[in-house]
Amino acid sequence: MTTQTITIAPLQDEADAVAFRTLNEAWITEHFALEDADRAVLADPQRAIVDQGGTVLIAHAGEQRVGCVALLRVGDGLAELVKMSVAPEARGSGIGRMLMTAAIDHAREQGLTKLMLESNKSLTPAVRLYESVGFRHVPASAHAPTPYSRADVFMDLDLV
């Protein structure tokens, strides 16, 4: 990938929604299998995330959509960080960290007090990224039951 300025902006149009779905489907199927909960969110991120008070952020390199992350509202002051993906050709360039920072900043601007996430221990670079920005490991019992069979890492980040 050529060096370009990366901009991160909220979901704006159908092309962003398509990129959100295709980036995540590619990433999930590279490592795991799509599950019903994935399909429900990816089919219509506007309805599943934005209309529920959450946010989808898209990373752009020029006209190309190279990454995404979402904040899914799950309670008062609480959101789950979900569906973070970076295009294969853009991995290792810092876009994941940029998305993570943008999501945390956005959560604080929205008055959220805590973020949570679920991941998998086989995704070592992702788990290290989460740890590096302050997420701490918590037992699975600290979260609501997960709809994902692949989830075996549970983390929280206090924002206040």
Protein Blocks (a to p, Z undefined) as FASTA:
>chain_A
ZZddddddddfbfklmmmmmmmmmmmmmmmmccdfklmmmmmmmmlmmmmnopacdddde
hjbcfbdcddddfbehiacdehiacdfklgonlmmmmmmmmmmmmmmmnopabdcddddf
klmmlmmmmmmnopacddfklpccdfbfklcbdcdddfZZ
